[in-house]
């Protein structure tokens, strides 16, 4: 749907309101400030991709992720969630988890206007999720850059942990400290031996207990559990026309996009334009907030 793509462009280019013509000639106004869509397209049904169930969770852990970007000298805080099942786990943005839960409650379908309002409330546009498939031994990553959705897999990383006797309480659990070097960063994690679950946020796993806190030595990434709860909820991913790639190619492309969003989009037939057809991408190089977990 053309209007859906325009909404995604708004997130990337920081516009507040736009009037767009749909393929059917209808005028729709999208206001990202309040999540309101007006015009005939607002009442049209949204086609949601089918949900592919991977496993059913028995526990969920909500984390607070503090990210510091030294180039912009800014800090961003997001909430993320790990859903753990007997065979697999999924790590994703908590806003995506909330949004999908609300959207799935619409048994008779959802309109474009309703979907945009919910996306504004909980977050929308970003895919960004990882599935650890323990049966296959694979870490499967799903992500997007603008409207393009990407998928790649890799073996679940083997991490050479150094265990220590240092202790810290995290989210009500007595945890032990472990350290390791992985993909360009030195990491410290705190795991709970009383939770006999070999898992943790992002790619982290391989310890005799559930990982509740992760931080790098420069404290540019601090991920800490803020809620643990029992669950019995199926999880997986939305089927889509994913572009298959690999980890390094995707990370390089994401860096190019975040480092110069105007340059990345210039020349594209899908680049946003003003009503007179002129490009909205003119101007100096624009860098987005960016500091990846993986540096190599």
ABEGO torsion letter per residue (X at the ends): XAAAAAAAAAAAAGBABBBBBBAAGBBBBBBAAAGBBBEAAAABBBBBBBBBBABBBABBBBBBBBBBBAAAGBBBBBBBBBBBBAABBBBBBAAAAAAAAAAAABAAEBBAAAAAAAAAAAEBGBAGBBBBBAAAGBBBBBBBBEABBBBBBBBBBBBBBBBBABBBBBGGBBBBBBBBBBGGBBBBBBBBAABBBBBBBEABBGBBEBBABBBBAAGABBBBBABBBBBBBBBEBBBBBBBBBBAAAAAAAAAAAAABAAAAABGBAABBBBAAGBBAABEBBBBBBBBBABAX
